[in-house]
Amino acid sequence: MALADLDRFLLMRETDLALHERLARPMDLEGFLALAADYGFNLDESDVFAAQQREAQAKKAHALQQQQAQKSRPLRAFIHG
């Protein structure tokens, strides 16, 4: 049920400009969880990790390959052959 709470919290940014602005800034996990608590959501690290896993599983294999290719390009440029 907490994953549904996380989804509801993130949807709030569409109607709450202050929340939208705060979520647009970089923050660590503890800051994110504290922000959610400020809005009345009792989330923990496992909720965030579950959401990340859900998103990763939803991506198609091709999209994942593209993502990995982009991440590996700087490494290939760094390694001299």
N, C-alpha and C positions, 0 to 999 in steps of 0.2 A: 504494500500500500504506500510505502514511503516513496517509491519511484513515481507513483502517480502524483504525490505531493510535490516532488521535484519538478515534474512537468507543469503542474499548476503554477508553481512559483515562477518558473521561467516564462510562462505565458503572460504573467502579470506585467512584464516589461513592455508589452504592446500597449497597455493602457496607463501605465504609471511612468511618467517621464523621468522622475528622480531615480527610480529603480533602473530604468533603461540606461541612464547615464552612468550609474554606479557599476552596472554589469559590463559596460563598454570599456571600463578601465581594467588594466591587469590587476589581479589579486590572487593571493594564495588560497589554498583550500580552506584553511581556518577562517580567513576573512569571508569567503563565500558562505560558509556554514553559519557564521555569525550574522551576516546580512540576511540570510534566510530566516534565522531565528528572530531577527528584528521585525520581520514581516509575519511572524507567527507560525513558521514552518519548522518542525523538529526533524531536521535531516542530519545524516552522518556521512562519513567517508564512504561507506559501502553503497549508499544511494548514488553518489556521484560516480563511483567506479562501475556500478551496474548500468547507469545511463551511458557511460562511455562504451561499455561492452555491447550494449544494445545498438548503439550507433554504428560501431565497427561491424557488427554482424549484418546490419541492414545494407551495408555497402556491397555493391557487386564486386566480383573478383577483379574485373577490369579496373574499377575505380581504385581498389586497393593497390593494384600493380602500378597505376599511375602515381599514386601517393608515394609509394616506396621508391619509384624511379626518381621523383623530384628530390626526395631526401638523400638519395645516394649520389646525385650529381656533384654536390660540393666535395664529397669524399673522393670520388673518382678524380676530380681536378686536383685534389691535395696529394693523392698517391701518384708518384711518378713511376712510369713503367719502363 
